[in-house]
Amino acid sequence: MPDIVWQKSSYSSAGGGDECIELAATDPRTLHLRESDTPTVTLTLSRRTLRALLRYSRTAD
């Protein structure tokens, strides 16, 4: 797998902490999510699945 360039969420803490979600794309259809404090654990999903996850997270209590 090529080197992955991770991007931190704009909601990450300004103090430079490790409590944030990072996103990377390895091709136009494949995305990867990870938590900064556990960078070796990643979730690989499609753009469609990410869209559904974000939609759900906005409506969940």
Backbone hydrogen bonds in HBPLUS format (Angstrom, degrees):
<---DONOR---> <-ACCEPTOR-->    atom                        ^
c    i                          cat <-CA-CA->   ^        H-A-AA   ^      H-
h    n   atom  resd res      DA  || num        DHA   H-A  angle D-A-AA Bond
n    s   type  num  typ     dist DA aas  dist angle  dist       angle   num
A0007-GLN N   A0023-LEU O   2.87 MM  16  5.28 152.7  1.95 142.1 151.1     1
A0023-LEU N   A0007-GLN O   2.88 MM  16  5.28 155.3  1.94 145.6 151.4     2
A0009-SER N   A0021-ILE O   3.06 MM  12  5.80 136.9  2.25 168.0 175.9     3
A0012-SER N   A0009-SER O   3.13 MM   3  5.43 161.4  2.17 114.4 115.2     4
A0036-SER N   A0020-CYS O   2.90 MM  16  5.55 166.2  1.92 159.7 163.1     5
A0022-GLU N   A0034-ARG O   2.84 MM  12  5.37 164.6  1.86 160.2 163.3     6
A0034-ARG N   A0022-GLU O   3.08 MM  12  5.37 145.0  2.20 145.2 149.3     7
A0024-ALA N   A0032-HIS O   2.97 MM   8  5.14 146.6  2.08 144.7 150.6     8
A0032-HIS N   A0024-ALA O   2.76 MM   8  5.14 146.9  1.87 154.7 158.7     9
A0026-THR N   A0030-THR O   3.20 MM   4  5.89 153.1  2.27 145.8 153.9    10
A0030-THR N   A0027-ASP O   3.32 MM   3  5.42 143.8  2.46 105.7 115.1    11
A0031-LEU N   A0045-LEU O   2.85 MM  14  5.39 168.9  1.86 170.1 172.6    12
A0045-LEU N   A0031-LEU O   2.92 MM  14  5.39 161.7  1.95 146.1 152.0    13
A0033-LEU N   A0043-LEU O   2.82 MM  10  5.06 153.2  1.89 143.2 152.5    14
A0043-LEU N   A0033-LEU O   2.83 MM  10  5.06 156.0  1.88 146.8 153.9    15
A0038-THR N   A0035-GLU O   3.00 MM   3  5.46 156.0  2.06 116.1 123.7    16
A0041-VAL N   A0038-THR O   3.20 MM   3  5.91 166.0  2.22 122.7 126.8    17
A0050-LEU N   A0046-SER O   2.98 MM   4  6.27 159.7  2.02 151.4 157.1    18
A0051-ARG N   A0047-ARG O   2.91 MM   4  6.10 159.3  1.95 148.4 154.1    19
A0052-ALA N   A0048-ARG O   3.07 MM   4  6.36 155.8  2.13 144.3 150.2    20
A0053-LEU N   A0049-THR O   2.89 MM   4  6.16 155.5  1.95 149.2 156.3    21
A0054-LEU N   A0050-LEU O   2.87 MM   4  6.12 164.5  1.90 158.6 161.6    22
A0055-ARG N   A0051-ARG O   2.91 MM   4  6.09 158.2  1.96 147.2 153.9    23
A0056-TYR N   A0052-ALA O   2.91 MM   4  6.08 160.1  1.95 147.4 152.8    24
A0057-SER N   A0053-LEU O   2.88 MM   4  6.10 159.9  1.92 148.7 154.6    25
A0058-ARG N   A0054-LEU O   3.10 MM   4  6.27 142.7  2.25 144.6 152.8    26
A0059-THR N   A0056-TYR O   3.02 MM   3  5.31 138.9  2.19 104.8 116.5    27
A0060-ALA N   A0056-TYR O   2.98 MM   4  6.09 131.3  2.22 151.9 166.2    28
